Amino acid sequence: MKGLLTAGGHGTRLRPITHTKNKHLIPIANQPMLTYAINYMKNANILDIGIVINKNDKEIENIFGTGKKYGVNLTYITQNSPLGLAHVIKISEDFIGKDNFLFYLGDNILVGGVKKFLDEFDKLKSNCHLVLSKVKDPERFGVAEIKNNKIISISEKPKNPKSDYAITGIYLYDSSIFEAVNNIKPSKRGELEISDAHQYLLDNNKKITFSEITGWWKDTGKPSDLIEANKLVLKNILKKNKPFDYNDIKLKNKINGQIICGANSAINNSIINGPVIIGDNVVIENSIIGPNVSLSNNCKVINSTIENSIIMSNTSFLNIKQTIKNSLLGHNISINQKTDFLNEINLIIGDQGKIELT
């Protein structure tokens, strides 16, 4: 079985972060989001993976290379413009060939990996196996209508959803999906919709089966989704990791809950409320960090408080008297404060930002 992974699109809902960074490289618990998808596939013994990227995008290939250090083989497939998920499959036919494959949207994060879905697909011997999740806002997703434990119709972002079962970004196919994507027409928004391809399979008597996610799953399309995913991943990885030996930093600090701390990081006269992950060469002084904070490499936090936030590398905070909360900050950002105002600050700042609160 092969893997097909999306890493394109423009990430408009995550601007200004995505003006300078591919959204699939935004860090979750200090790891590029795409890393989790690659590891899910590797852990399911899918080692031959195609990554669909935007035209002229070298950023992802520069980071992941051939995939050797991740234990997989990566092939990069260029999509000239974002023409829909079914179009992603269409342009990947030469790479997939006649193999069964897992199609995974690279901005999805879940607990437990994907192997159980592969096992169900193999067991049920279906042409298409969809992974569903009950959601509060199904109108944001493709929606499956289910009757007698069978999918009977599929619609894309319907105004009046026929169920609350969203089709997540995890799909399993045999080669019959290529017949579907080569026969559907673009939607009103000019895209080849994956829901139309699934409906084509249903209309042509192909076997579509499904699984339901029982743990947590996040489609990280919005800043709030990223913050929530970061919180969930931190909780999960800290649960699996050995307790961090922080006796050397406990003398002048108060540590509550679990943390991961990188090399050459210095924490002094501060409170750390886990779960928190701290990268390499980070300086924290007279500050409160956490819960649910990812601080990447080379950050500096002085006389400041941060909660429920993702902070990318080389970012500094100086004398921020209000709490930085539910925030997403890019690389190389400088924030300092001279006067008091407000009680809480929520920020989304792209790379190279400089903010003075006066």
Backbone hydrogen bonds in HBPLUS format (Angstrom, degrees):
<---DONOR---> <-ACCEPTOR-->    atom                        ^
c    i                          cat <-CA-CA->   ^        H-A-AA   ^      H-
h    n   atom  resd res      DA  || num        DHA   H-A  angle D-A-AA Bond
n    s   type  num  typ     dist DA aas  dist angle  dist       angle   num
A0002-LYS N   A0100-ASN O   3.09 MM  98  6.54 162.4  2.12 152.1 152.2     1
A0102-LEU N   A0002-LYS O   2.94 MM 100  6.42 154.3  2.01 152.7 157.1     2
A0003-GLY N   A0048-ASP O   2.99 MM  45  6.22 159.0  2.04 151.5 152.7     3
A0050-GLY N   A0003-GLY O   2.82 MM  47  6.13 164.3  1.84 149.7 150.5     4
A0004-LEU N   A0102-LEU O   2.77 MM  98  6.06 154.0  1.84 168.4 165.9     5
A0104-TYR N   A0004-LEU O   2.84 MM 100  6.21 164.8  1.86 168.8 174.1     6
A0005-LEU N   A0050-GLY O   2.78 MM  45  6.06 162.3  1.81 164.5 170.8     7
A0052-VAL N   A0005-LEU O   2.86 MM  47  6.21 160.9  1.90 163.3 169.9     8
A0006-THR N   A0104-TYR O   3.11 MM  98  6.59 156.5  2.16 154.7 160.9     9
A0106-GLY N   A0006-THR O   3.19 MM 100  5.14 134.3  2.41 121.0 133.9    10
A0007-ALA N   A0052-VAL O   2.83 MM  45  5.62 141.4  1.98 159.0 161.4    11
A0014-LEU N   A0011-GLY O   2.95 MM   3  5.49 160.6  1.99 118.5 124.9    12
A0015-ARG N   A0012-THR O   3.37 MM   3  5.51 165.0  2.40 109.3 109.0    13
A0017-ILE N   A0014-LEU O   3.06 MM   3  5.91 116.4  2.48 139.3 139.8    14
A0019-HIS N   A0016-PRO O   3.01 MM   3  5.30 164.4  2.04 113.5 118.2    15
A0020-THR N   A0017-ILE O   3.41 MM   3  6.30 158.1  2.47 119.1 122.1    16
A0025-LEU N   A0022-ASN O   2.90 MM   3  5.60 165.0  1.92 124.5 129.0    17
A0026-ILE N   A0023-LYS O   3.18 MM   3  5.38 166.8  2.20 107.6 111.4    18
A0034-LEU N   A0024-HIS O   2.97 MM  10  5.40 144.4  2.10 171.3 160.1    19
A0033-MET N   A0026-ILE O   3.02 MM   7  5.81 146.4  2.14 134.7 141.1    20
A0028-ILE N   A0031-GLN O   2.82 MM   3  5.34 161.0  1.85 150.1 146.3    21
A0031-GLN N   A0028-ILE O   3.11 MM   3  5.34 155.7  2.17 108.6 115.7    22
A0035-THR N   A0032-PRO O   2.79 MM   3  5.51 149.7  1.88 125.1 134.0    23
A0036-TYR N   A0033-MET O   3.18 MM   3  5.91 141.3  2.34 116.9 123.9    24
A0038-ILE N   A0034-LEU O   3.11 MM   4  6.44 164.0  2.14 156.7 160.6    25
A0039-ASN N   A0035-THR O   2.96 MM   4  6.17 158.5  2.01 148.2 154.4    26
A0040-TYR N   A0036-TYR O   2.84 MM   4  6.09 150.2  1.93 148.6 157.1    27
A0041-MET N   A0037-ALA O   3.13 MM   4  6.41 158.9  2.17 148.3 152.7    28
A0042-LYS N   A0038-ILE O   2.95 MM   4  6.22 164.9  1.97 151.2 155.7    29
A0043-ASN N   A0039-ASN O   2.91 MM   4  5.99 164.8  1.93 150.3 154.1    30
A0044-ALA N   A0041-MET O   2.98 MM   3  5.07 140.3  2.15 100.0 112.2    31
A0046-ILE N   A0041-MET O   2.87 MM   5  5.02 166.0  1.89 147.0 143.6    32
A0045-ASN N   A0042-LYS O   2.88 MM   3  4.95 156.4  1.94 112.8 115.0    33
A0073-ASN N   A0047-LEU O   2.68 MM  26  5.91 170.5  1.69 176.9 174.9    34
A0049-ILE N   A0073-ASN O   2.92 MM  24  6.09 168.4  1.93 170.0 173.9    35
A0075-THR N   A0049-ILE O   2.91 MM  26  6.28 150.3  1.99 153.4 159.5    36
A0051-ILE N   A0075-THR O   2.76 MM  24  6.14 160.2  1.80 164.3 170.8    37
A0077-ILE N   A0051-ILE O   2.88 MM  26  5.93 167.8  1.89 144.8 146.9    38
A0053-ILE N   A0077-ILE O   2.86 MM  24  6.17 153.8  1.93 154.0 162.6    39
A0079-GLN N   A0053-ILE O   2.88 MM  26  6.04 164.1  1.91 171.0 172.9    40
A0057-ASP N   A0054-ASN O   3.14 MM   3  5.42 155.0  2.21 132.1 129.6    41
A0062-ASN N   A0058-LYS O   2.89 MM   4  5.99 152.1  1.97 151.5 159.9    42
A0063-ILE N   A0059-GLU O   3.24 MM   4  6.48 140.5  2.41 139.4 148.4    43
A0063-ILE N   A0060-ILE O   3.13 MM   3  5.26 128.4  2.41  97.8 110.8    44
A0064-PHE N   A0060-ILE O   2.91 MM   4  6.11 174.7  1.91 163.8 164.7    45
A0065-GLY N   A0061-GLU O   2.77 MM   4  4.89 145.3  1.88 129.2 137.8    46
A0067-GLY N   A0064-PHE O   3.03 MM   3  5.65 134.1  2.25 146.8 147.5    47
A0074-LEU N   A0066-THR O   2.82 MM   8  5.13 158.3  1.87 140.3 139.7    48
A0070-TYR N   A0067-GLY O   2.95 MM   3  5.28 146.8  2.06 109.7 120.3    49
A0072-VAL N   A0067-GLY O   3.08 MM   5  5.05 171.4  2.09 138.6 136.0    50
A0071-GLY N   A0068-LYS O   3.01 MM   3  5.05 158.8  2.06 104.6 111.3    51
A0083-LEU N   A0081-SER O   2.94 MM   2  5.88 108.2  2.47 118.8 103.1    52
A0192-LEU N   A0083-LEU O   2.81 MM 109  6.19 163.9  1.83 153.5 149.3    53
A0087-HIS N   A0084-GLY O   3.14 MM   3  5.21 124.1  2.47  94.9 108.9    54
A0088-VAL N   A0084-GLY O   3.14 MM   4  6.57 141.2  2.30 139.9 150.7    55
A0088-VAL N   A0085-LEU O   3.09 MM   3  4.94 119.8  2.47  90.5 105.5    56
A0089-ILE N   A0085-LEU O   3.19 MM   4  6.61 154.0  2.26 147.5 152.6    57
A0086-ALA N   A0192-LEU O   3.13 MM 106  5.17 144.3  2.26 152.0 148.3    58
A0090-LYS N   A0086-ALA O   2.95 MM   4  6.20 157.5  2.00 143.5 150.4    59
A0091-ILE N   A0087-HIS O   3.01 MM   4  6.23 162.2  2.04 156.2 157.3    60
A0092-SER N   A0089-ILE O   3.01 MM   3  5.10 149.1  2.10 104.1 113.9    61
A0093-GLU N   A0090-LYS O   3.47 MM   3  5.73 166.2  2.49 112.1 112.1    62
A0095-PHE N   A0092-SER O   3.09 MM   3  5.32 119.2  2.48 101.5 116.1    63
A0096-ILE N   A0092-SER O   2.97 MM   4  6.25 163.5  2.00 160.0 164.9    64
A0097-GLY N   A0093-GLU O   2.80 MM   4  5.72 168.6  1.81 154.9 158.8    65
A0099-ASP N   A0096-ILE O   3.32 MM   3  5.85 157.1  2.38 133.5 133.2    66
A0101-PHE N   A0173-TYR O   2.99 MM  72  5.57 157.4  2.05 149.6 155.8    67
A0173-TYR N   A0101-PHE O   3.00 MM  72  5.57 164.2  2.03 160.0 165.2    68
A0103-PHE N   A0171-TYR O   2.76 MM  68  5.03 165.4  1.78 151.6 156.1    69
A0171-TYR N   A0103-PHE O   2.89 MM  68  5.03 161.7  1.92 156.3 159.9    70
A0105-LEU N   A0169-GLY O   2.90 MM  64  4.86 161.1  1.93 140.3 144.5    71
A0108-ASN N   A0105-LEU O   3.07 MM   3  5.88 145.0  2.19 134.5 134.1    72
A0220-THR N   A0107-ASP O   2.99 MM 113  5.62 164.1  2.02 164.3 163.2    73
A0109-ILE N   A0218-LYS O   2.91 MM 109  5.24 160.8  1.95 151.8 158.3    74
A0218-LYS N   A0109-ILE O   2.74 MM 109  5.24 159.0  1.78 160.3 166.2    75
A0111-VAL N   A0216-TRP O   3.22 MM 105  5.97 149.4  2.32 164.9 161.4    76
A0117-PHE N   A0114-VAL O   2.97 MM   3  5.47 133.2  2.20 112.9 125.2    77
A0118-LEU N   A0114-VAL O   3.26 MM   4  6.67 151.6  2.35 151.1 159.5    78
A0118-LEU N   A0115-LYS O   3.08 MM   3  5.11 117.4  2.49  96.4 111.7    79
A0119-ASP N   A0115-LYS O   2.97 MM   4  6.30 158.4  2.02 155.4 161.3    80
A0120-GLU N   A0116-LYS O   3.13 MM   4  6.34 151.1  2.22 137.9 144.8    81
A0121-PHE N   A0117-PHE O   2.99 MM   4  6.19 157.7  2.04 146.3 152.4    82
A0122-ASP N   A0118-LEU O   2.98 MM   4  6.24 163.3  2.01 154.0 157.6    83
A0123-LYS N   A0119-ASP O   2.94 MM   4  6.08 157.6  1.99 144.3 151.1    84
A0124-LEU N   A0120-GLU O   2.89 MM   4  5.98 160.6  1.93 152.2 156.3    85
A0125-LYS N   A0121-PHE O   3.02 MM   4  5.97 127.4  2.30 138.6 151.0    86
A0127-ASN N   A0207-LYS O   2.89 MM  80  5.25 143.3  2.03 134.7 146.6    87
A0174-ASP N   A0127-ASN O   2.97 MM  47  5.24 139.9  2.14 149.3 143.4    88
A0128-CYS N   A0207-LYS O   3.17 MM  79  6.47 148.4  2.27 161.2 159.5    89
A0209-THR N   A0128-CYS O   2.91 MM  81  6.39 157.5  1.96 158.6 163.8    90
A0129-HIS N   A0172-LEU O   2.81 MM  43  4.96 158.4  1.86 142.6 147.4    91
A0172-LEU N   A0129-HIS O   2.95 MM  43  4.96 149.9  2.04 145.9 152.9    92
A0130-LEU N   A0209-THR O   2.92 MM  79  6.35 162.1  1.95 150.0 147.6    93
A0211-SER N   A0130-LEU O   2.93 MM  81  6.44 146.5  2.04 155.2 165.0    94
A0168-THR N   A0131-VAL O   2.94 MM  37  5.79 157.1  1.99 159.6 167.2    95
A0132-LEU N   A0211-SER O   2.76 MM  79  6.04 173.6  1.76 161.1 162.0    96
A0213-ILE N   A0132-LEU O   2.81 MM  81  6.14 165.2  1.83 175.0 174.4    97
A0133-SER N   A0166-ALA O   2.97 MM  33  5.35 146.7  2.09 144.7 154.2    98
A0166-ALA N   A0133-SER O   2.88 MM  33  5.35 157.1  1.93 154.0 148.8    99
A0135-VAL N   A0164-ASP O   2.96 MM  29  5.74 155.1  2.02 158.1 166.0   100
A0140-ARG N   A0137-ASP O   3.05 MM   3  6.04 170.2  2.06 132.1 134.1   101
A0141-PHE N   A0138-PRO O   2.92 MM   3  5.45 169.6  1.94 123.6 127.0   102
A0157-LYS N   A0141-PHE O   2.79 MM  16  4.88 140.6  1.94 118.7 129.6   103
A0167-ILE N   A0142-GLY O   2.84 MM  25  5.37 157.0  1.89 150.2 151.1   104
A0143-VAL N   A0155-SER O   2.75 MM  12  5.40 164.0  1.77 162.6 167.8   105
A0155-SER N   A0143-VAL O   3.04 MM  12  5.40 158.9  2.09 148.5 154.8   106
A0144-ALA N   A0165-TYR O   3.20 MM  21  5.83 159.7  2.25 158.4 164.3   107
A0145-GLU N   A0153-SER O   2.85 MM   8  5.16 175.5  1.85 153.6 153.7   108
A0152-ILE N   A0145-GLU O   2.82 MM   7  5.77 163.9  1.85 157.7 163.3   109
A0147-LYS N   A0150-LYS O   2.80 MM   3  5.30 159.3  1.84 154.2 157.2   110
A0150-LYS N   A0147-LYS O   2.98 MM   3  5.30 143.9  2.11 107.4 118.0   111
A0177-ILE N   A0174-ASP O   3.37 MM   3  6.49 179.1  2.37 130.6 130.9   112
A0178-PHE N   A0175-SER O   3.10 MM   3  5.84 156.2  2.16 118.8 124.2   113
A0179-GLU N   A0176-SER O   3.18 MM   3  5.42 130.0  2.44 102.4 114.1   114
A0180-ALA N   A0176-SER O   3.41 MM   4  6.83 154.1  2.48 143.6 150.1   115
A0181-VAL N   A0177-ILE O   2.96 MM   4  6.30 167.2  1.98 157.2 158.3   116
A0182-ASN N   A0178-PHE O   3.12 MM   4  6.04 140.7  2.28 137.7 146.9   117
A0183-ASN N   A0180-ALA O   3.05 MM   3  5.31 162.5  2.08 110.8 116.3   118
A0184-ILE N   A0180-ALA O   3.20 MM   4  6.36 134.6  2.42 158.1 168.1   119
A0187-SER N   A0191-GLU O   2.74 MM   4  5.39 160.7  1.77 147.8 149.5   120
A0190-GLY N   A0187-SER O   2.86 MM   3  5.18 159.0  1.91 115.2 118.5   121
A0196-ASP N   A0193-GLU O   3.14 MM   3  5.32 126.5  2.44  98.6 111.3   122
A0197-ALA N   A0193-GLU O   3.28 MM   4  6.71 148.7  2.38 142.8 151.2   123
A0198-HIS N   A0194-ILE O   3.01 MM   4  6.34 152.9  2.08 147.4 154.5   124
A0199-GLN N   A0195-SER O   2.91 MM   4  6.16 155.6  1.97 144.8 151.8   125
A0200-TYR N   A0196-ASP O   2.89 MM   4  6.10 147.1  2.00 141.0 150.1   126
A0201-LEU N   A0197-ALA O   3.12 MM   4  6.45 152.7  2.20 143.1 149.4   127
A0202-LEU N   A0198-HIS O   3.03 MM   4  6.42 157.4  2.09 148.9 154.8   128
A0203-ASP N   A0199-GLN O   2.85 MM   4  6.09 162.3  1.88 152.6 157.2   129
A0204-ASN N   A0200-TYR O   3.00 MM   4  6.15 130.7  2.25 141.6 154.2   130
A0204-ASN N   A0201-LEU O   3.21 MM   3  5.15 135.4  2.42  94.1 106.4   131
A0206-LYS N   A0201-LEU O   2.90 MM   5  5.10 165.2  1.92 158.0 153.2   132
A0205-ASN N   A0202-LEU O   3.12 MM   3  5.26 149.7  2.22 116.1 113.3   133
A0221-GLY N   A0219-ASP O   2.87 MM   2  5.72 140.1  2.03 102.2  92.5   134
A0225-ASP N   A0222-LYS O   2.93 MM   3  5.17 125.4  2.24 104.2 118.9   135
A0226-LEU N   A0222-LYS O   3.13 MM   4  6.56 151.4  2.21 153.5 161.8   136
A0227-ILE N   A0223-PRO O   3.04 MM   4  6.38 159.1  2.09 154.7 159.8   137
A0228-GLU N   A0224-SER O   3.05 MM   4  6.22 156.9  2.10 142.0 148.2   138
A0229-ALA N   A0225-ASP O   2.81 MM   4  6.01 158.5  1.86 148.8 155.3   139
A0230-ASN N   A0226-LEU O   2.87 MM   4  6.03 159.0  1.92 149.4 155.0   140
A0231-LYS N   A0227-ILE O   3.10 MM   4  6.33 153.9  2.17 141.5 148.1   141
A0232-LEU N   A0228-GLU O   3.00 MM   4  6.30 159.7  2.05 151.3 156.2   142
A0233-VAL N   A0229-ALA O   2.85 MM   4  6.01 165.7  1.87 157.3 161.1   143
A0234-LEU N   A0230-ASN O   2.93 MM   4  5.98 163.3  1.96 146.9 152.1   144
A0235-LYS N   A0231-LYS O   3.14 MM   4  6.30 163.7  2.16 145.1 149.4   145
A0236-ASN N   A0232-LEU O   3.04 MM   4  6.23 153.1  2.11 142.6 150.1   146
A0237-ILE N   A0233-VAL O   2.84 MM   4  6.05 170.8  1.85 165.1 165.5   147
A0238-LEU N   A0234-LEU O   3.00 MM   4  5.96 160.6  2.04 150.2 155.8   148
A0239-LYS N   A0235-LYS O   3.20 MM   4  6.16 139.2  2.37 131.8 141.7   149
A0240-LYS N   A0236-ASN O   3.30 MM   4  6.60 139.9  2.48 137.5 147.1   150
A0240-LYS N   A0237-ILE O   3.18 MM   3  5.12 125.9  2.49  91.8 105.2   151
A0241-ASN N   A0237-ILE O   2.94 MM   4  6.10 142.1  2.08 145.6 156.1   152
A0249-ILE N   A0246-TYR O   3.11 MM   3  5.44 147.4  2.22 105.8 114.9   153
A0250-LYS N   A0246-TYR O   3.07 MM   4  6.11 117.1  2.49 142.8 159.4   154
A0250-LYS N   A0247-ASN O   3.36 MM   3  5.03 149.9  2.45  91.8 100.4   155
A0253-ASN N   A0250-LYS O   3.32 MM   3  4.97 164.9  2.34  98.6 103.0   156
A0269-ASN N   A0252-LYS O   2.87 MM  17  5.10 120.7  2.23 127.4 143.1   157
A0254-LYS N   A0270-SER O   2.97 MM  16  6.43 158.6  2.02 154.0 161.0   158
A0272-ILE N   A0254-LYS O   2.90 MM  18  6.32 162.9  1.93 163.6 169.1   159
A0256-ASN N   A0272-ILE O   2.81 MM  16  6.08 177.3  1.81 170.9 171.4   160
A0274-GLY N   A0256-ASN O   2.57 MM  18  5.87 161.0  1.60 175.8 168.6   161
A0260-ILE N   A0276-VAL O   2.97 MM  16  6.48 145.7  2.09 149.2 159.7   162
A0278-ILE N   A0260-ILE O   2.73 MM  18  5.99 160.9  1.76 156.7 163.5   163
A0262-GLY N   A0278-ILE O   2.78 MM  16  5.86 133.5  2.00 131.8 146.9   164
A0281-ASN N   A0263-ALA O   2.89 MM  18  6.36 159.0  1.93 159.4 166.0   165
A0266-ALA N   A0282-VAL O   2.78 MM  16  6.26 150.9  1.87 163.8 172.8   166
A0284-ILE N   A0266-ALA O   2.87 MM  18  6.28 159.6  1.92 162.7 168.3   167
A0268-ASN N   A0284-ILE O   2.86 MM  16  6.25 157.1  1.91 157.3 165.1   168
A0286-ASN N   A0268-ASN O   3.03 MM  18  6.53 151.8  2.11 157.6 166.2   169
A0271-ILE N   A0287-SER O   2.93 MM  16  6.41 155.8  1.99 154.2 162.2   170
A0289-ILE N   A0271-ILE O   2.87 MM  18  6.33 161.2  1.90 164.1 170.0   171
A0273-ASN N   A0289-ILE O   2.77 MM  16  6.11 166.7  1.78 163.0 167.6   172
A0292-ASN N   A0275-PRO O   2.81 MM  17  5.27 126.5  2.09 140.1 155.9   173
A0277-ILE N   A0293-VAL O   3.04 MM  16  6.52 159.4  2.09 158.2 164.8   174
A0295-LEU N   A0277-ILE O   2.90 MM  18  6.21 173.0  1.91 168.1 168.9   175
A0279-GLY N   A0295-LEU O   2.77 MM  16  5.96 140.1  1.93 149.5 162.4   176
A0298-ASN N   A0280-ASP O   2.87 MM  18  6.29 160.8  1.90 162.8 169.3   177
A0283-VAL N   A0299-CYS O   2.99 MM  16  6.46 158.4  2.04 152.6 158.8   178
A0301-VAL N   A0283-VAL O   2.81 MM  18  6.22 162.7  1.83 161.1 167.1   179
A0285-GLU N   A0301-VAL O   2.90 MM  16  6.35 162.1  1.93 165.1 169.9   180
A0303-ASN N   A0285-GLU O   2.96 MM  18  6.34 158.0  2.01 154.3 161.6   181
A0288-ILE N   A0304-SER O   3.01 MM  16  6.51 151.6  2.09 145.5 154.1   182
A0306-ILE N   A0288-ILE O   2.94 MM  18  6.45 154.5  2.00 159.2 167.1   183
A0290-GLY N   A0306-ILE O   2.79 MM  16  6.05 149.1  1.89 156.5 165.7   184
A0308-ASN N   A0291-PRO O   2.86 MM  17  6.04 169.5  1.87 170.7 167.4   185
A0309-SER N   A0292-ASN O   3.10 MM  17  6.66 119.5  2.49 130.0 146.0   186
A0294-SER N   A0309-SER O   3.06 MM  15  6.51 157.0  2.11 158.3 165.6   187
A0311-ILE N   A0294-SER O   2.88 MM  17  5.96 164.9  1.90 168.8 173.7   188
A0296-SER N   A0311-ILE O   2.99 MM  15  6.12 151.3  2.07 151.7 160.9   189
A0314-ASN N   A0297-ASN O   3.01 MM  17  6.52 153.0  2.08 152.8 161.4   190
A0300-LYS N   A0315-THR O   2.99 MM  15  6.46 155.2  2.05 146.4 151.6   191
A0317-PHE N   A0300-LYS O   2.78 MM  17  6.22 150.8  1.86 154.2 164.3   192
A0302-ILE N   A0317-PHE O   2.94 MM  15  5.97 162.7  1.97 144.6 150.5   193
A0319-ASN N   A0302-ILE O   2.88 MM  17  6.05 149.8  1.97 143.3 153.2   194
A0324-ILE N   A0305-THR O   2.87 MM  19  6.10 174.5  1.87 155.8 153.9   195
A0307-GLU N   A0324-ILE O   2.81 MM  17  6.25 156.3  1.87 163.4 169.7   196
A0326-ASN N   A0307-GLU O   3.26 MM  19  6.66 135.8  2.47 131.7 143.8   197
A0310-ILE N   A0327-SER O   3.00 MM  17  6.41 156.2  2.06 158.1 162.8   198
A0329-LEU N   A0310-ILE O   3.00 MM  19  6.33 170.2  2.01 168.5 171.6   199
A0312-MET N   A0329-LEU O   3.07 MM  17  6.06 154.9  2.13 141.0 149.0   200
A0332-ASN N   A0313-SER O   2.95 MM  19  6.43 156.3  2.00 152.0 159.5   201
A0316-SER N   A0333-ILE O   2.80 MM  17  6.32 156.8  1.85 161.4 168.6   202
A0335-ILE N   A0316-SER O   2.97 MM  19  6.21 154.5  2.03 150.1 158.4   203
A0318-LEU N   A0335-ILE O   2.95 MM  17  6.35 145.0  2.07 153.0 163.0   204
A0337-GLN N   A0318-LEU O   3.29 MM  19  6.73 143.4  2.43 167.6 178.0   205
A0345-ILE N   A0323-THR O   2.83 MM  22  6.02 168.4  1.84 162.8 160.5   206
A0325-LYS N   A0345-ILE O   2.94 MM  20  6.09 169.5  1.95 165.1 167.5   207
A0328-LEU N   A0347-LEU O   2.94 MM  19  6.33 151.7  2.02 153.1 160.2   208
A0349-ILE N   A0328-LEU O   3.10 MM  21  6.64 149.5  2.20 150.6 159.9   209
A0330-GLY N   A0349-ILE O   2.84 MM  19  5.98 149.5  1.93 152.1 162.3   210
A0352-GLN N   A0331-HIS O   2.89 MM  21  6.27 154.1  1.96 156.2 164.8   211
A0334-SER N   A0353-GLY O   3.00 MM  19  6.46 152.0  2.08 144.0 151.5   212
A0355-ILE N   A0334-SER O   2.78 MM  21  6.17 164.1  1.80 165.0 170.3   213
A0336-ASN N   A0355-ILE O   3.08 MM  19  6.59 153.7  2.15 155.5 163.0   214
A0357-LEU N   A0336-ASN O   2.87 MM  21  6.24 167.1  1.88 156.5 160.5   215
A0338-LYS N   A0357-LEU O   2.88 MM  19  6.22 165.6  1.90 170.9 168.6   216
